[in-house]
């Protein structure tokens, strides 16, 4: 499977199954069916309304599975409304053809801000070291396939530094920040939300700056404003800075097809040739793909 979205769908489905079977997620089966059905139907409706050539369910499944993992509500109507807002944001909130917000993040933040019946439960994942390691491995596979491990690493490093710095400043034992870093919610956000290649800056330098801003914002919301879900609120606010980062640090925009083509290319590291014929055209293609990584 060359498309990173297929790995992400499989991983999210596995995490959802694990959460329902082993962690006792408070997610009614009806909500799972409604969210996934609404996501696919909304994707199909917007695809036809926008005149797109074909219906692609992969992005809708990723958004739907992410909502199943994070969204909590006692009303099925709100679960459907959050799904519709999430899918609609992909088509309506764009800047020069690029997604302005991570769809799942926008849907969650919008519904939490506008209604009193939607919430996110970070504690549902627990703080199991074994489960954290499992999520890190699965998430690492996804971001590696999507060429976005840099933003994940930069965010985790920045957030860890802030947590450790706070503990040292307050004189707390280092076991406290280390325990906070074992949160399943933190790893889920780091590997499956902030690493979205369609909403992060195009250049590597831009992605690192973006990750540091999100980490600082999440820390401020959590420990200065004393509000839960600081990572979600911070990502929503910092996403508005992405167009500026793309302008200041331009690079080739992410494209699913080109990444798959790169993985399928045959590269001779000694000669620098690429492609089945290993000629000048292959070298040029390889250089273009590498340059796109920023």
KOLKOL-256152 format. One line per field, with one value per residue: x, y, z of N, C-alpha, C in turn. Coordinates in pm, whole numbers. Example, Ala and Ser with C-alpha at 12.3 -4.5 7.8 and 13.67 -1.06 7.14 Angstrom:
n_east = (1319 1285)
n_north = (-569 -225)
n_up = (780 708)
ca_east = (1230 1367)
ca_north = (-450 -106)
ca_up = (780 714)
c_east = (1320 1290)
c_north = (-330 3)
c_up = (780 787)
END
This chain:
n_east = (84 84 -33 -49 -285 -428 -288 -338 -616 -644 -497 -636 -882 -806 -725 -970 -1121 -969 -1005 -1282 -1311 -1121 -1061 -1301 -1447 -1686 -1876 -2154 -2271 -2448 -2373 -2123 -2196 -2362 -2184 -1982 -2140 -2259 -2029 -1935 -2156 -2178 -1933 -1971 -2185 -2075 -1871 -2008 -2148 -1942 -1844 -1637 -1421 -1437 -1558 -1398 -1352 -1161 -1050 -1279 -1334 -1113 -1160 -1409 -1349 -1166 -1331 -1496 -1316 -1256 -1476 -1735 -2064 -2399 -2607 -2731 -2790 -2613 -2374 -2395 -2417 -2165 -2008 -2093 -2013 -1739 -1673 -1771 -1598 -1367 -1419 -1516 -1363 -1093 -770 -633 -674 -592 -648 -759 -796 -739 -969 -1107 -1020 -1126 -1402 -1445 -1362 -1533 -1789 -1763 -1733 -1971 -2184 -2317 -2311 -2112 -1803 -1455 -1273 -983 -873 -963 -789 -607 -289 -110 203 265 55 95 339 257 83 266 431 250 156 396 450 248 300 553 505 355 533 563 696 860 714 569 778 897 689 642 895 912 687 746 979 872 703 889 1051 870 825 1082 1108 907 997 908 902 1062 916 655 621 709 514 295 364 313 57 -214 -383 -219 -32 -202 -293 -47 49 -162 -313 -195 -7 -122 -82 -208 -278 -64 229 402 683 971 1100 895 706 830 843 569 494 624 487 226 274 355 122 -61 47 14 -266 -332 -188 -189 -434 -584 -758 -915 -813 -613 -439 -608 -744 -526 -417 -627 -623 -357 -353 -440 -213 -71 -100 56 310 357 383 607 798 826 743 712 376 210 130 -68 -35 224 386 335 439 704 776 761 966 1276 1586 1920 2165 2436 2484 2293 2075 1733 1426 1296 1455 1676 1787 1858 1610 1496 1663 1601 1335 1358 1500 1311 1112 1245 1305 1055 1015 1102)
n_north = (-119 201 445 664 711 474 320 482 466 193 183 364 236 3 108 211 -24 -151 32 14 -256 -316 -89 15 226 487 482 459 200 288 555 525 405 606 826 737 676 927 1074 957 993 1272 1340 1232 1392 1654 1611 1573 1816 1999 1931 1747 1497 1228 1017 988 789 773 993 1078 855 858 1097 1032 804 922 1102 919 818 1040 1220 1288 1259 1283 1286 1167 1333 1549 1420 1355 1615 1721 1564 1644 1912 1875 1741 1932 2146 2075 2124 2386 2564 2687 2790 2926 2684 2498 2307 2484 2427 2143 1896 1724 1835 2095 2039 1930 2141 2349 2245 2210 2474 2593 2447 2292 2028 1858 1699 1618 1342 1319 1146 892 719 645 595 402 255 53 68 327 293 121 289 482 336 253 503 617 468 562 846 833 713 915 1122 1312 1305 1493 1714 1592 1497 1743 1871 1695 1706 1979 2015 1834 1953 2188 2085 1953 2172 2330 2163 2159 2429 2461 2288 2029 1667 1485 1272 1350 1514 1311 1118 1258 1268 1014 996 868 1030 1246 1123 1032 1274 1379 1201 1157 1384 1657 1598 1592 1594 1759 1994 2102 2319 2367 2358 2212 2364 2544 2367 2285 2526 2569 2346 2405 2639 2537 2362 2543 2694 2496 2428 2672 2705 2487 2520 2788 2909 2713 2527 2238 2009 2148 2110 2073 2320 2490 2398 2461 2742 2804 2703 2901 3040 2902 2968 3204 3107 2939 3131 3278 3078 2915 2611 2302 2193 1940 1627 1347 1155 1195 1117 848 772 826 637 417 442 343 373 444 480 521 622 814 796 751 570 341 348 483 732 1074 1193 1049 1122 1393 1379 1259 1457 1662 1548 1515 1781 1875 1795 1991)
n_up = (0 -108 -57 208 345 355 541 761 791 852 1092 1262 1272 1403 1652 1739 1762 1964 2172 2218 2285 2488 2646 2716 2590 2594 2371 2190 1973 1783 1746 1623 1379 1275 1255 1075 850 797 739 500 328 329 216 -40 -128 -129 -310 -551 -562 -589 -830 -865 -1013 -923 -655 -348 -84 118 266 400 560 732 872 987 1147 1322 1456 1585 1769 1928 1970 2199 2304 2422 2252 1952 1733 1758 1716 1445 1343 1408 1244 989 991 1006 759 578 624 488 223 211 367 265 149 -120 -252 -63 233 516 786 998 935 1128 1370 1345 1337 1594 1769 1685 1749 2026 2101 2020 2117 2413 2448 2357 2394 2462 2577 2719 2908 2854 2731 2918 3092 3016 2975 2794 2611 2518 2388 2184 2039 1958 1787 1584 1501 1420 1192 1023 997 887 639 532 509 713 955 1067 1169 1372 1541 1608 1744 1965 2089 2156 2321 2525 2626 2732 2932 3100 3163 3308 3529 3644 3709 3900 4087 4089 4088 3822 3740 3705 3458 3283 3318 3217 2951 2866 2789 2609 2459 2392 2220 2019 1914 1826 1630 1455 1405 1416 1230 982 641 457 580 711 704 389 364 525 725 782 888 1124 1268 1290 1446 1690 1762 1800 2014 2214 2235 2319 2568 2700 2704 2862 3106 3171 3106 3210 3092 2954 2686 2549 2330 2109 2089 2050 1806 1631 1639 1562 1305 1141 1086 901 616 611 685 467 273 354 374 122 -54 -236 -270 -82 -226 -271 -475 -579 -369 -350 -593 -554 -362 -518 -693 -844 -710 -762 -546 -575 -830 -845 -1006 -1106 -1147 -1397 -1626 -1552 -1636 -1740 -1715 -1508 -1294 -1276 -1201 -949 -807 -808 -649 -404 -346 -292 -32 132)
ca_east = (0 168 -105 -46 -420 -472 -229 -404 -748 -626 -450 -745 -982 -751 -733 -1110 -1157 -903 -1069 -1414 -1304 -1033 -1059 -1437 -1490 -1829 -1921 -2258 -2256 -2529 -2294 -2021 -2262 -2409 -2071 -1919 -2235 -2271 -1905 -1930 -2263 -2142 -1823 -2030 -2267 -1988 -1798 -2096 -2180 -1824 -1808 -1513 -1433 -1473 -1577 -1287 -1398 -1053 -1042 -1399 -1319 -1017 -1230 -1512 -1285 -1108 -1441 -1538 -1217 -1243 -1601 -1826 -2190 -2512 -2714 -2692 -2800 -2490 -2268 -2411 -2386 -2020 -1953 -2122 -1925 -1604 -1658 -1793 -1481 -1266 -1455 -1553 -1261 -969 -690 -560 -690 -540 -727 -714 -797 -756 -1115 -1154 -994 -1223 -1534 -1450 -1354 -1654 -1901 -1741 -1751 -2107 -2283 -2274 -2334 -2003 -1678 -1350 -1225 -844 -837 -1015 -681 -523 -148 -36 327 257 -36 162 438 184 36 382 475 152 157 522 433 163 365 665 450 302 643 539 753 929 624 540 896 916 585 667 1015 880 593 819 1068 790 658 1004 1090 775 850 1206 1081 825 1059 836 982 1051 818 527 614 722 382 209 403 266 -86 -258 -441 -107 24 -301 -287 82 71 -275 -386 -106 77 -200 0 -284 -302 60 306 463 826 1011 1123 764 640 893 793 428 487 664 377 116 315 351 -18 -122 98 -46 -407 -341 -130 -211 -579 -639 -867 -879 -801 -531 -381 -709 -766 -405 -406 -726 -577 -231 -375 -458 -80 -11 -82 169 432 376 427 743 887 755 791 613 262 199 40 -70 13 370 452 328 531 840 801 772 1078 1398 1691 2057 2229 2575 2486 2194 1971 1605 1335 1333 1558 1793 1844 1850 1472 1476 1732 1525 1214 1398 1533 1186 1042 1319 1290 922 1011 1136)
ca_north = (0 319 561 668 713 337 285 559 407 66 209 424 131 -86 179 217 -157 -173 116 -39 -391 -328 30 49 356 514 520 366 149 374 673 484 387 736 912 688 691 1069 1120 909 1057 1413 1343 1209 1507 1766 1575 1601 1959 2073 1887 1671 1387 1099 1009 924 772 757 1107 1078 749 905 1194 963 722 1013 1151 808 805 1159 1290 1229 1332 1199 1306 1125 1445 1627 1341 1374 1755 1737 1499 1729 2030 1828 1718 2058 2234 2037 2180 2527 2645 2665 2908 2897 2543 2413 2305 2581 2362 1999 1881 1670 1935 2204 1991 1916 2272 2424 2192 2240 2617 2637 2368 2246 1885 1784 1709 1522 1283 1277 1042 761 633 603 630 276 264 -42 122 443 242 70 403 547 253 262 640 638 409 649 972 803 692 1043 1219 1420 1273 1610 1796 1514 1499 1879 1899 1618 1758 2111 2000 1768 2052 2279 2014 1933 2303 2370 2082 2208 2563 2446 2195 1902 1554 1464 1168 1412 1535 1184 1056 1333 1235 881 1006 822 1142 1323 1052 1032 1407 1402 1115 1144 1508 1766 1552 1589 1659 1855 2117 2152 2399 2290 2342 2150 2471 2593 2267 2288 2647 2543 2252 2476 2728 2457 2313 2656 2727 2390 2443 2792 2677 2387 2558 2930 2931 2602 2469 2107 1997 2259 2080 2095 2464 2550 2363 2538 2882 2812 2669 3025 3093 2820 3042 3297 3027 2895 3246 3315 2963 2839 2480 2231 2147 1795 1560 1204 1074 1204 1040 709 751 825 509 314 467 268 473 396 582 546 706 921 780 701 528 215 366 543 834 1210 1222 990 1205 1516 1346 1236 1586 1734 1488 1548 1923 1894 1766 2112)
ca_up = (0 -119 -9 355 402 381 669 866 811 923 1228 1338 1295 1505 1779 1779 1809 2092 2273 2250 2342 2605 2731 2755 2539 2605 2237 2146 1836 1696 1712 1527 1249 1227 1218 953 740 766 677 361 251 312 118 -171 -165 -163 -432 -665 -565 -634 -965 -867 -1109 -864 -511 -279 55 215 356 484 659 831 957 1064 1251 1421 1539 1672 1875 2012 1998 2297 2319 2457 2152 1816 1639 1767 1653 1302 1312 1413 1124 873 1001 976 615 507 636 388 93 218 433 192 113 -243 -283 44 356 615 916 1004 940 1255 1472 1330 1377 1740 1833 1653 1824 2168 2123 1988 2190 2544 2456 2292 2467 2432 2703 2703 3002 2816 2686 3029 3084 3009 2898 2684 2509 2459 2295 2068 1960 1898 1674 1476 1451 1347 1059 943 961 797 505 484 502 807 1085 1121 1250 1492 1628 1658 1843 2086 2155 2213 2432 2634 2686 2813 3051 3187 3213 3412 3648 3706 3763 4020 4179 4089 4039 3677 3712 3666 3313 3213 3323 3125 2814 2835 2759 2478 2386 2336 2107 1912 1853 1762 1515 1363 1380 1376 1118 859 538 377 655 768 607 280 383 652 823 822 973 1256 1335 1319 1558 1811 1797 1853 2145 2307 2257 2398 2705 2758 2733 2968 3235 3198 3104 3287 3017 2897 2540 2500 2199 2006 2074 1996 1665 1557 1628 1487 1165 1065 1055 796 491 624 681 329 194 396 352 18 -98 -315 -193 -68 -318 -239 -587 -597 -264 -389 -705 -501 -297 -619 -781 -820 -696 -750 -464 -617 -950 -834 -1105 -1057 -1251 -1462 -1729 -1488 -1721 -1691 -1677 -1376 -1195 -1261 -1126 -810 -748 -783 -535 -283 -320 -235 110 205)
c_east = (88 100 -105 -184 -470 -415 -303 -543 -738 -587 -561 -854 -936 -758 -876 -1157 -1097 -970 -1205 -1406 -1229 -1039 -1198 -1482 -1642 -1881 -2027 -2235 -2334 -2450 -2185 -2081 -2305 -2294 -2008 -2012 -2248 -2147 -1899 -2036 -2232 -2029 -1877 -2109 -2180 -1906 -1881 -2127 -2064 -1776 -1677 -1529 -1476 -1484 -1464 -1325 -1286 -1045 -1161 -1389 -1221 -1084 -1334 -1454 -1223 -1215 -1492 -1443 -1222 -1376 -1685 -1949 -2299 -2625 -2665 -2697 -2674 -2373 -2274 -2374 -2236 -1955 -1975 -2034 -1782 -1582 -1675 -1671 -1374 -1292 -1475 -1444 -1125 -901 -602 -560 -643 -630 -670 -704 -794 -905 -1167 -1134 -1096 -1361 -1548 -1453 -1481 -1772 -1885 -1767 -1897 -2215 -2228 -2283 -2228 -1876 -1580 -1295 -1082 -807 -883 -904 -595 -378 -60 88 321 169 25 265 371 139 152 430 380 151 283 516 355 237 486 615 398 408 621 592 821 837 586 656 916 812 613 789 986 789 661 912 992 743 773 1051 998 800 976 1184 1004 889 988 929 959 955 684 524 629 589 287 239 359 118 -116 -316 -333 -51 -73 -300 -159 98 -41 -348 -293 -22 3 -125 -75 -308 -177 134 377 611 857 1035 990 692 699 847 647 414 522 552 260 150 307 207 -88 -81 31 -193 -421 -298 -141 -360 -653 -767 -823 -867 -721 -472 -480 -731 -645 -391 -504 -681 -453 -248 -393 -323 -17 3 35 301 461 425 572 843 824 823 679 502 253 96 48 -4 164 443 448 424 674 873 820 893 1196 1515 1826 2134 2370 2579 2390 2082 1845 1520 1385 1443 1685 1864 1832 1710 1442 1542 1653 1400 1247 1428 1409 1113 1113 1304 1155 914 1053 1270)
c_north = (125 443 561 665 573 286 356 503 278 88 267 321 35 -21 188 82 -189 -93 64 -171 -395 -209 77 187 370 568 419 322 235 497 640 471 520 824 866 703 837 1122 1080 977 1206 1429 1326 1330 1625 1736 1608 1749 2042 2029 1813 1545 1255 1109 930 910 775 871 1111 971 790 1003 1126 879 809 1069 1041 793 920 1219 1214 1320 1234 1206 1265 1240 1531 1552 1357 1517 1779 1676 1585 1854 1992 1812 1848 2148 2201 2105 2331 2616 2614 2798 2869 2746 2448 2420 2405 2519 2211 1973 1830 1769 2048 2160 1981 2052 2353 2376 2216 2387 2660 2563 2328 2096 1799 1805 1603 1472 1235 1158 903 664 582 649 504 292 172 12 244 399 189 184 472 469 264 402 670 582 502 775 949 785 823 1152 1338 1387 1394 1692 1723 1519 1638 1913 1825 1670 1892 2098 1933 1867 2148 2211 1994 2067 2353 2293 2129 2344 2555 2355 2062 1789 1531 1352 1226 1441 1406 1109 1125 1299 1095 879 956 934 1227 1254 1047 1165 1424 1324 1119 1274 1620 1728 1545 1662 1762 1986 2171 2236 2311 2264 2277 2255 2526 2496 2266 2411 2627 2451 2319 2570 2651 2406 2425 2695 2624 2400 2562 2770 2586 2443 2708 2962 2823 2547 2333 2115 2111 2234 2107 2243 2531 2521 2443 2682 2892 2775 2793 3086 3018 2894 3141 3222 2976 3010 3282 3204 2873 2707 2414 2177 1995 1740 1410 1121 1076 1126 893 678 744 691 399 331 379 367 404 504 612 640 822 908 725 661 405 230 429 644 971 1246 1167 1072 1332 1492 1326 1368 1667 1679 1521 1694 1954 1866 1885 2103)
c_up = (0 -62 143 418 432 513 783 895 890 1068 1315 1368 1404 1643 1829 1832 1945 2202 2314 2325 2475 2699 2771 2711 2548 2471 2193 2002 1738 1653 1609 1388 1191 1179 1087 832 698 696 530 275 228 211 -23 -218 -206 -289 -554 -676 -618 -772 -973 -952 -1047 -714 -448 -131 159 315 452 593 769 927 1045 1177 1360 1513 1633 1790 1975 2057 2101 2312 2354 2356 2014 1716 1641 1705 1501 1262 1312 1289 1001 873 962 826 537 511 532 255 97 276 370 165 -4 -272 -176 165 455 754 898 1023 1075 1368 1466 1375 1528 1809 1807 1737 1974 2197 2108 2065 2326 2560 2390 2373 2418 2565 2688 2793 2962 2773 2800 3009 3081 2922 2777 2573 2441 2357 2168 1979 1891 1777 1556 1415 1373 1207 968 901 872 655 447 479 596 947 1148 1211 1378 1591 1689 1765 1974 2162 2224 2334 2552 2704 2775 2941 3151 3246 3323 3542 3721 3773 3895 4124 4190 4045 3890 3641 3667 3517 3234 3211 3226 2979 2773 2800 2619 2394 2321 2213 1990 1839 1771 1633 1412 1335 1335 1255 986 747 455 450 723 663 506 303 517 760 874 914 1114 1335 1378 1441 1690 1857 1859 1993 2250 2338 2343 2545 2773 2794 2854 3103 3267 3203 3181 3223 2962 2746 2480 2362 2087 1981 2010 1846 1581 1535 1540 1340 1079 1025 937 663 495 619 540 240 226 365 246 -15 -176 -225 -193 -166 -293 -351 -600 -491 -296 -501 -656 -437 -400 -709 -744 -822 -681 -675 -509 -738 -943 -933 -1041 -1175 -1322 -1564 -1673 -1577 -1660 -1646 -1538 -1267 -1168 -1178 -977 -739 -717 -663 -405 -246 -257 -88 195 272)
END
